Amino acid sequence: MSEPKRTGLLQLLRTSVGCQFVIPVYQRNYTWNAEREAKQYLNDLEEVLKGDYRNHFMGIIIYLEKPIDFSSREFSVIDGQQRLTTTFLIIYAVKQLLMETNDSARIEQLEGQYLTNSYHTDKIKYKFKPLVSDDDVYRCIVENRVQDITDTNSNVWKNYRYICNY
């Protein structure tokens, strides 16, 4: 068993080439509320980005690493799934803003560093796989098909919309 490592969230995502964070079926559903937890998380991030804090403890993410093949690993998230899901929703909201400004170079950079495993097939193409109950809505966001979302009561959808408007 490896020792815990302290790292920044973006550093963790940037160095997770060939990895997919997976929320196991035994975890609770994504329950964060846009006006409470997501709003607080965004406010904390904003304070860090404005330089109000040199660094800020955003919470713990605990995962078990499992090799899939010679170039792929699965990170089974044990703790921090609400925060991690929200983080990916934030990054996809940033991608949406970049798409609105036609900034294809930065979109490609964002996808390559944080969102996708460029050289992998659909199985682990995306760096994050939510619970099955959230997968359809999340996949629509990931694939830029928000018009296909039918579950408008999904917290994934509600928080994504909130984040985009933030």
N, C-alpha and C positions, 0 to 999 in steps of 0.2 A: 504494500500500500504506500502510495506516495504522500509526502508531507504537504500540508496546505500551502498555497502560494498566494501572496498578496500581489494583486495586479489591478490596473485600471480596467474598466469595462471595455472601452474601445480597444485597448491593447489586447485584451482577451479575444475579442471578436476578430481583430486584425490578424492575429497569429493562429486562428483556428482554420487554417487552410485544410480542406479535405475533411472537415468535421461538421457534424450536424447536432445541434442541441435539440433533444427530443424530450417532450413532456410525457412521462409514462401515464398509462391509463389509470393508475391508482391515485394520481394527484387530483386535487380538487379542481373544479372548473375555474376558468378565468373570471374572477369576481370583482376586479377593481372597478370602481365607479369613477366616471369622468370628472365629476365635480368635487370629489374627495381625493382619493389616492393618486389618480393620474394628474390632477391639477397640482397636488403637492410635489409630485415627482418632477413635473415640468418646472415648477417654481424653483426647486432645488437645482436643477440643471441650469436654469437661467442665471441663478446667482453665481454658479461656478463659471459659466461662460463670460459673465460680465466682470469677473475677477474679484468678486466679493469674498471668495474663498480661494486660497491657493490650491487646496484639494478638499474633497468632501467625501465622507463615508456614505456610499449609496446603498450599502447593504451587502449581504453575503449571497453568493451563488455557490451551491454545492452540487457537484455532479460526479457520476461514475463514468469513467472512460472505458469504452469497449471497442476493440479493433473490429472493423468490418472486413477489410482486406488490406493489402499492402500499402494502400494510399488513403484509406478512409477510416474514420473513427466516429463512433456515436458517443455523445455526451448525454447520458440519462440524467436529467435535472431532478435533484432531490429537494433542494430548497432554492427559492428565488425565482420560481416560475412566473409569478405575477409581474415582478420587476423586469425579468428578461422579456416576457411577452410585450410589455409596454415599451421597452427599449427598442425592440424590432419595429413596433408600430410607429415610434418616433422617427426611426431611420427611413421607413417607407414614406412617412409624411414629408420628410426632407427631400426624398427622391421625387415625390409629386411636385413639390415646389420647383425643383430643378427642371422637371419636364415642362412646366408652365413657362419657363424661361428658355426652353430649348437648349439647355446646357448639356449636350450629349457627352462631352469629355468628363465632366464631373459626375454625371450619372453612371458612366462606365467605371469610374474610379470608386464611387460609393458601392456599387454592386460588387466589384471585384474584391474590395477590402472587407466589406462588412456583411453583405447580404447573400452572396452566392458562392458556390464552389465551382468556379468556371470550367474546370476540366472533368466534371462528373456528370453522370446521367441524372435523370429525374429522381432517382431514389434518394440521393443526398445533394441534389443540385442546390437546394436552399439551405442556408445555415441554421434555420429554425423550423421545427415541426411542432405545432401546438397539439393539444389534446384533440382527439377525433371530433369531439363535439364543437370545437372551434375551427376545424380544418377547412371547411367549405368557405366560410367567410374570409378567413385569413388568406386562402389561396386566391380568392377573387381580388383581394388587395394586392397581393404579391404579383399577380399576373395583370394588374391594371384593368380589371374587369369589375369595378365596383358597381356598375349598372346591373350586374347579374346577381347581386346580393339580395336574397329573399328574406333572410332572417334579420330584420332590422332591429330586433330586440337583443341581438347578440352584444355582449359587452365589448368584444373585439371591434365590432363595427362602430358602436357608440363612442368608444375611446379613440378610435382612428379618426372619426369625424371631429371630435373635440380637439385632438392634437393638431389636425390640419387647420382648424380655425384659430388655434392658439397663436 
